[in-house]
């Protein structure tokens, strides 16, 4: 009987580290590493193993449960998962080593450009079919990736339907009228996504100007409290841990609430760019409307 893997959790700072790896680095390193020719993908895999938490999220949307042999260990952790944890815990979690994956006898492995690179390379050398997913940099790339996974696992109809739902939701949150509202996604430890990330694309899509550029932050960076207070945006999409995080929970942050709209923005919305971006865009659209309304009333 295969040994159950030791499931690692990201710990206190793991989710903050995971976000730029999964959600925001598409502009930096979107392609999977070069290696031997990939084995042909099966027409309808029946033993899918995912070592990519963002692939887990798409599997939740498009796969039949019976097709899934294992998901990534991230998806069993409420602090790091993007897919529903209750769903993910129906399946075995793998720590992502080649030995663990091979023991599960997969007929398809889902990997990512920033997760499981070494494992994917080892499995590819052994002839295991691999689908390595780059990090989407735009909402349309995210929707197209949902369709791609659907086709790859023999669930093209489900993939098209899930992508259509995502595109429809995103279209409903688009804001093209009026001047953009200055906004910022500000997470645990002051982590901020900037240009080239899908968070930046979603801010633009929902009628914002991402203030990361004004603060000199490139794709990802840390914005200190002093700089934020000196030049705050109209709306801040803040992490959930405002009362516990040493930055988000600082008393000075409370002093900004009279002139800044704070909108809760869970870390899980930053961990991946898949079906979850519909909720992310919805929160941003609501925050933009709130900030715009407050501005009209002189707040």
N, C-alpha and C positions, 0 to 999 in steps of 0.2 A: 504493500500500500504506500503511495507517495507520502512523504513527510509533509505535514502542514507547514507552510512558511511562517517565519516570524514576521508579524506585521508591525512595521515601524510607523510611528506617528510623528508629525512634524514638530510637536512641542510648541512652546510659547511663540517663537518667531517663525515657525515653519510656514504658516499660511502667508505671512508677509513676504517670505522668500519665494514661495510658490507662485504668487501672482505675476511678478515680472517674467518668470520662466514660462508660464503658460499663456497668459492673457496678452502681454504687451510686447513681446520680442519679435513679432512677425517681421518687422522692418529690419531687424538686425541679422537674423539667421533663420530664415523660414524653411530652408531646404534640408531634407534628411541627408546624413553623411553619405559620401560615395562608398561603394562597396561592390561585391560581386553581383551579377544579375539577379534580380528578384525572382523567386519561384512563382509560377503562375498561380493566381488566386482561384480557389474553388468557386463553382457557380453558386452554391448555396451552402456555406460552411455551417457545420453542426456542432463544432467544438471551438468557439471563439474564446480567446484569452486576450484580455486587454491589460496592458501595462501603462496605459495613458489615462489619467483621470478625465481628460476632456473627451476622449473616445468613450469612456463609460457614460458620460452625459448623453452623447449621441445614441449609444446603444439603448439607453433608457427610452429614448424617443422613437426608435425605429426597429429594434430587434424583438424577436420572440424570446421569452425567457429560456425556452428549451435550447436555444442556440448557444447560450453563454455558459462557458465552463468556469471562468474566473474574471474578476475585475481587479483594478489596481488597489493597493492598500490605502491610497489616499481617500478613496470613496467610502471606506468604512469609518472615516474620522469626521465627525460633525464640524470640526474646525477647518477642514481642508476640502471637503467634498463639494462638488457642484451638482452631481446627480443626487436624487433623494437618497438619504442614508438607509432608510427602511427598505427601499428597493435594492440597493447595492448589497445589503447584508443577507439577501437571499442567496448570494453566490459566494464562493470561496474568494478570499483576497490573496493576491500574490505580491510578495515583496519585489518582484521584478527581475530576479536573477534568471539567467539562462537555464540553470538546472531545475529551478522550480517550474518554469514555463514548459520545458521539455517533458517533465513528469506528468503534466496534464494532457499530453498528446494532442496539442491543438492542430486544427486544420487551417486556422487563420489567427495571426497575432496582430493586434492593433497597437502601434507604438506612436511616438511623436518626435518632433524635431528636437525637443528639449527634455524628453523623458525617455528613459530606457535606451539611449543611443547605443551603449556598449552591448547591452543584451540583444538589441535588434541586429546589430552587426554580427554577433556570434550565431544567432539563429539563422540569419541569411546565409552564412557560410555552410550551415548544415542543411540548407534547402527547405527551411520552414517558410511557408508563405507569410509575408509581412506586408501590412499596409501602414506606412508611416505618414502621419498627418502633420502638415505644417501648421503654424499658428496663424489663424486668419487675421488680416489687418483691417478689414472693412466688414460692415454688416453683410454685404452681398457675398463676400468670400465665406463668411460663416454659414450662410444659407446654402451655398453651393457645396460646402463640405458635408452638411447633413445629407444632401442628395447623394454625394459620392459614397458615403458610408452605406447608405441604403442600397445602392447598386452593388457595392462590394460584398454585402452579406446576403444578397438574394432577396432583398426587401425594397425593391425600387419604388413600389407604390407607396409604401409607408414613408420612404425617404422623401418622395415628392410632396406628400401630404404634410409632413412635418416642416419641410422647407417653405411650403406655401403658407402655412400658419405663421411661421416666423416672419416672412416677408410682409404679410398682411398686418401683423402687429406692429412691425417697424414703420410701415407706411402710416399707420394711425398715430404714431408718436412724432412724425416729422413736423418741424416748425420752420417754415420758410418766410413767414411774415414778420415784420418788425425787426428792430436792431437786435443783434445777439446779446445775450445776458452773460456777464462775466461769471464763469463757474470754475470749480476745481474739485477733483476727486482726491480726497485727503484721507489716508488710511492709517493703520497702526504704525506708530513710530514716525509719522509724518510722510509716509511713502506716497508719491504722486506720479501718475502716468502722464506722459507728455506726447509730443508729436510722434506719429508713426504707430501708435498703439490703437487698438480698437476702442479703448475708452475715449481717446481723443476723437475718433471718428464718430462715436455715439454722441459726444458732446456737441459736435458740429451738426449732426443730424437732428438733434433736438433743440437747436437754436441757441447754442452757447458759444462763447469764446473761451477756449481753455487758457486759464491764466498761468499754466505751467511755463509757457514760453516767456511770459513777462517776468517770471522769477528765474529765468535762465536754466530751467530743467529740460533736459533732452528727452529721450524715450522714457526713462524712469529716473527718479531722483528723490531725495529727501528734502522736504521744505520745513525748515525750523519754525518754531512758534513765533519768534521775534519777527521774522520776515513776513509771516502770515498776518500778524497783527498790524504791521506797518502798512501793508497794502492788501487788504482782504478782498475777495471777490464778492459778488452779490449773493451767490449760493455756493454752499460747500456740501459735497456728497461725502458724508463722514462715516467712518467705520463704526461697527456696533459697540466697540469696547470703550466708548467715550468716558465711562466712569472708572475704568480700570487701567487703561493705557496711560503711561506717564505723559504723553504728548496730548492725546485726544481728551484726556481727563483733567488737563491742567485748568486751574481756576480762571486763567486769563481767557480761555476759550469761551466760558460762560459769558464773559463781558462782551463778546462779539455778537451775541444773539439779538441785540437791539438793532443791529444794522446788517446782519448776515442771516440768510435763511439756511438752517442746517437741515439736511434731508438724510435720514438713515439710509446707508448704502452698505449692505452686508458684504463681507469679504468674499463670500461664495460667488458674488456677481463679477468678481475680478479674476477668479481662479481660471476660468475658461471662457472661450468665445464660441458658444453654441446656442442651443435653444434658450439658455439663460439670458441672452442679451435682449430678449423681448422685455423681460422684467426690468433689466437695467435701463433700457430706453424709456420705459414707462415711468420709472422713478425720476429720471432726468427731465422728462416732459412736464411732470407735475411740479418739480422744483423750479423749472424755468417759468411756468405760469405763476407760481407763488411769488417768485422774486419780481416778476414783471408787474404783478398786481400791487405788491407792496411799494414798488417804485412809483406807480401812478398815484398812490395815496400819500406819497411823501415820507414813507418809512425809511 
